[in-house]
């Protein structure tokens, strides 16, 4: 280098990370507001294995209005009063006392279901004496009921000319699966007849016969391959369970 010759300083490289558009062509999604920010890794001491804790997601935070409270004179049934529900078809509707149920015995529904109080009482009886006993400690227990249908003004199995479904009277609820505390899921469609989850589902189905007058599952017909149908209809020969 010659004395007195100025040397241009190389531009400093930015320390800001660069995201290549050819690798990430779209913007990365931000964390949903209802997702817990609890750390995924528990502190560990030297020599201990790191355990991964699945994030807790509050699935009902955006759905539950402030007016939700005790319904049907039962603290274990949380919802809102609906009252009279008119029916679009003859034979449909709920004359009075209808509710929109959000949770039962501390377990939220994936979406609120409109029903009569008697249906809610039967659901509570099954949740406490049937579902919980069937699941026990598996997966940490059920944290959400996946609702396939509540009140719906329609005929049975949507068949033209058929009788009005119990759903059209607020006397039925359909469940397609159950979310567990550890993040796992029990699905009627995928787990019926398969392993531990299949045995749990069959025991749930069996224990529903009594609290409900009609219990239908995958073995009943092609219309119930992916869910349990529970209703409180009364039959001369006792509960009808298939």
C-alpha positions in Angstrom: 0.0 0.0 0.0 1.4 3.4 -0.9 1.7 6.0 1.8 -1.0 8.6 1.8 -3.4 6.5 -0.3 -6.9 6.6 1.1 -8.6 3.3 1.5 -12.4 3.2 1.0 -14.2 1.4 3.9 -16.3 -1.6 2.8 -20.0 -1.1 3.6 -21.1 -2.9 6.7 -23.4 -5.8 6.1 -26.8 -5.5 7.8 -27.3 -7.9 10.7 -31.0 -8.0 10.0 -32.1 -11.5 8.9 -33.0 -11.9 5.3 -36.0 -14.0 4.3 -35.7 -15.3 0.8 -38.9 -15.0 -1.2 -38.2 -18.1 -3.1 -38.2 -20.1 0.2 -41.1 -18.2 1.8 -43.3 -16.8 -1.0 -46.0 -15.8 1.4 -46.0 -13.9 4.7 -45.7 -16.0 7.8 -48.8 -16.1 9.8 -48.8 -14.3 13.1 -49.7 -16.0 16.4 -53.5 -16.1 16.9 -54.6 -13.9 19.8 -56.3 -16.8 21.6 -53.2 -19.0 21.6 -51.4 -19.2 24.9 -47.9 -17.8 25.0 -46.8 -20.3 27.6 -43.2 -21.5 26.9 -43.1 -24.7 25.0 -39.9 -25.9 26.9 -39.9 -26.4 30.7 -36.7 -25.3 32.5 -34.3 -28.2 33.0 -31.4 -28.9 35.2 -28.1 -30.5 34.0 -28.6 -34.0 32.8 -32.4 -34.0 32.5 -34.3 -34.5 29.3 -36.3 -31.6 27.9 -40.0 -32.2 27.8 -42.1 -30.5 25.1 -45.5 -29.1 26.3 -48.1 -28.5 23.6 -49.5 -25.0 23.5 -52.9 -24.5 25.1 -55.4 -23.0 22.7 -58.6 -21.4 24.0 -60.9 -22.5 21.2 -64.0 -20.7 22.6 -62.6 -17.3 23.5 -64.1 -15.6 20.5 -67.4 -17.3 20.7 -68.5 -16.9 24.3 -70.4 -13.7 24.9 -70.4 -12.0 28.3 -74.0 -13.0 28.8 -73.2 -16.7 29.2 -74.2 -18.0 32.6 -76.2 -20.7 34.4 -79.1 -22.0 32.4 -81.8 -24.6 33.2 -81.3 -23.8 36.9 -78.1 -25.8 36.8 -74.6 -24.3 37.4 -73.0 -27.1 35.4 -74.9 -26.0 32.3 -73.5 -22.7 30.9 -75.2 -20.9 28.1 -77.8 -18.3 27.2 -81.6 -18.2 27.3 -83.3 -18.4 23.9 -86.9 -18.9 24.8 -89.3 -19.6 21.9 -87.8 -21.0 18.7 -90.2 -20.9 15.7 -90.1 -23.7 13.1 -90.0 -23.3 9.4 -91.6 -26.7 8.9 -94.7 -28.1 10.6 -93.7 -30.0 13.7 -90.4 -28.1 14.1 -89.6 -25.5 16.8 -89.3 -25.2 20.5 -92.3 -23.7 22.2 -90.5 -22.2 25.2 -87.5 -22.6 27.5 -84.9 -23.2 24.7 -81.3 -22.5 25.5 -78.1 -22.1 23.6 -75.6 -24.4 25.4 -71.9 -23.4 25.5 -70.4 -25.8 28.0 -71.5 -28.8 30.2 -69.8 -29.8 33.5 -66.9 -27.5 32.7 -66.3 -28.9 29.2 -66.9 -26.5 26.3 -68.7 -27.3 23.1 -66.9 -26.7 19.9 -69.9 -24.5 18.9 -73.0 -23.6 20.9 -76.0 -25.9 20.5 -79.7 -24.9 20.8 -81.8 -27.4 22.7 -84.4 -28.0 25.4 -83.3 -28.2 29.0 -84.2 -31.9 29.2 -81.7 -32.5 26.4 -79.1 -30.5 28.3 -79.8 -32.5 31.5 -79.3 -35.8 29.6 -76.1 -34.6 28.1 -74.8 -33.6 31.5 -75.7 -37.0 32.9 -73.9 -38.8 30.1 -70.8 -36.5 30.3 -70.4 -37.1 34.0 -71.4 -40.7 34.3 -70.6 -42.0 30.8 -68.0 -40.0 28.8 -65.7 -39.2 31.7 -65.8 -42.8 32.9 -65.0 -44.1 29.4 -62.0 -41.8 28.8 -60.7 -41.8 32.4 -57.1 -40.4 32.3 -56.5 -41.1 28.6 -54.8 -38.1 27.0 -55.4 -36.1 30.1 -59.2 -36.2 29.7 -61.6 -34.5 27.3 -61.4 -30.7 27.0 -63.9 -30.1 24.2 -66.9 -31.8 22.7 -67.0 -31.6 18.9 -70.6 -30.8 18.0 -71.8 -31.9 14.6 -75.4 -30.7 15.1 -77.8 -29.2 17.6 -81.2 -27.8 16.8 -82.0 -28.1 13.1 -85.5 -27.9 11.5 -85.4 -30.8 9.2 -86.7 -34.3 8.5 -84.9 -37.5 9.7 -81.7 -38.0 7.8 -82.9 -35.1 5.5 -85.2 -37.5 3.7 -88.1 -35.8 1.9 -91.5 -36.7 3.4 -89.9 -38.3 6.5 -90.9 -37.5 10.0 -89.5 -34.4 11.7 -86.1 -35.2 13.3 -85.7 -34.8 17.1 -83.1 -32.2 16.1 -86.1 -30.1 14.8 -87.6 -30.1 18.3 -84.4 -29.3 20.3 -84.3 -32.8 21.7 -81.1 -34.1 20.1 -77.4 -33.4 19.7 -74.8 -35.0 17.4 -71.1 -35.4 18.5 -68.3 -36.2 16.0 -65.4 -36.4 18.3 -63.5 -35.3 21.5 -60.4 -33.2 21.9 -58.0 -34.3 24.7 -55.9 -32.2 27.1 -52.6 -33.5 25.5 -53.7 -32.2 22.1 -54.8 -35.5 20.8 -58.3 -36.2 19.3 -60.8 -39.0 19.4 -62.8 -39.2 16.1 -65.9 -41.2 15.6 -65.2 -41.5 11.9 -61.5 -42.5 12.1 -61.3 -44.3 15.5 -64.4 -46.4 15.8 -63.4 -50.0 16.0 -59.6 -49.2 16.1 -57.5 -49.8 19.2 -57.7 -48.0 22.5 -59.7 -45.1 21.0 -62.2 -47.4 19.4 -62.8 -49.2 22.7 -63.3 -45.8 24.4 -65.9 -44.8 21.8 -67.8 -48.0 22.1 -67.9 -47.6 25.9 -69.1 -44.0 25.5 -71.8 -45.3 23.1 -72.9 -48.0 25.5 -73.1 -45.6 28.5 -75.2 -43.1 26.5 -78.0 -45.8 26.4 -80.2 -44.7 29.3 -79.5 -41.1 29.7 -80.7 -40.8 26.1 -83.7 -42.6 24.6 -82.0 -42.9 21.2 -78.3 -43.6 20.6 -77.0 -44.1 17.1 -73.4 -44.7 16.0 -71.4 -46.1 13.1 -73.0 -49.5 13.4 -76.5 -48.2 13.0 -76.6 -47.1 9.4 -74.7 -45.1 6.8 -76.0 -41.8 8.0 -74.1 -42.1 11.3 -70.7 -43.3 10.2 -69.0 -40.1 11.4 -70.9 -39.1 14.6 -73.0 -40.2 17.6 -76.6 -39.1 17.5 -78.2 -38.7 21.0 -81.8 -37.8 21.5 -84.3 -38.0 24.4 -87.2 -39.6 22.5 -89.1 -42.2 24.5 -89.8 -45.6 22.9 -92.2 -48.3 24.1 -89.6 -50.9 24.4 -87.1 -48.7 26.2 -84.0 -46.9 24.8 -83.2 -47.7 21.2 -79.4 -48.0 20.9 -77.6 -49.1 17.8 
